[in-house]
Amino acid sequence: MSELHPLLATRWSPLAFDPVAVLSDDDVSSLLEAARWAPSVANSQPWRFAVGRRNEETYKRILENLSTQCQHWAGNASALLVAAHLDHATLPHAVYDLGQAVAHLTVQATALRLHVHQITDFDAAGLRADLELADDLRPSVVVAVGRVGDPAMLPPELRVWETALRTRVPVAELLVNQVPIT
Ligand SMILES: Cc1cc2nc3c(=O)[nH]c(=O)nc-3n(C[C@H](O)[C@H](O)[C@H](O)COP(=O)(O)O)c2cc1C
């Protein structure tokens, strides 16, 4: 079987983030640059981001709008980003484009030895209000970014998740036609 590139093979979504690791200005620029260069329908680039680093007001506002369960672990991430897309009738694929931009950002994070954990378990209305997002912006996902922390810091129920074997359905189950695969 062909090898997965290390940038993809080493990516995973941790719950334990190092609570003191800091994201530099260069790190933030690099992540946004990766998102910026994602492909999009007709180069529409319908993605927008709000970025907060730990101890910044934006971080606090994003964290407050996560579910209580996610707050427990995401509050140790070095940065919390809101990834939103333009909600225009002329951009029916905006959410798909945004997903590609976040995927790019995630690969870049891996290259910087950072980890990303995406979160959809948040109060979208609260986030929109607290970040004063424009009416045509729809927050799609919160992106927690940081350095991997010690799983021992997690409560037992989260530690089980953190250390569980990661699985995927086999490629054969993804295929809807006959393709010779090894
Ligand atoms: C769009 C999106 C939303 C997600 N939302 C949550 C979430 O609300 N809470 C959570 O704990 N994990 C969330 N995750 C993380 C997934 O559970 C995780 O990516 C999946 O279990 C696969 O694990 P891996 O990323 O380590 O390969 C989300 C991931 C994506 C891509």
The ligand as an ORCA input file, in Angstrom:
! r2SCAN-3c Opt
* xyz 0 1
  C     -16.161     19.989     10.737
  C     -15.705     19.270     11.971
  C     -16.400     19.462     13.160
  C     -15.982     18.839     14.332
  N     -16.638     19.107     15.503
  C     -16.196     18.569     16.671
  C     -16.830     18.912     17.899
  O     -17.788     19.680     17.942
  N     -16.339     18.348     19.032
  C     -15.265     17.503     19.011
  O     -14.832     17.039     20.067
  N     -14.633     17.169     17.845
  C     -15.075     17.687     16.685
  N     -14.452     17.381     15.486
  C     -13.305     16.461     15.477
  C     -13.699     15.099     14.920
  O     -14.415     14.385     15.887
  C     -12.422     14.357     14.494
  O     -11.829     15.050     13.415
  C     -12.730     12.919     14.066
  O     -13.153     12.159     15.165
  C     -11.527     12.234     13.430
  O     -10.448     12.269     14.309
  P      -9.021     12.826     13.854
  O      -9.225     14.282     13.453
  O      -8.129     12.711     15.062
  O      -8.564     12.028     12.696
  C     -14.861     17.974     14.312
  C     -14.173     17.785     13.098
  C     -14.588     18.417     11.943
  C     -13.811     18.197     10.659
*
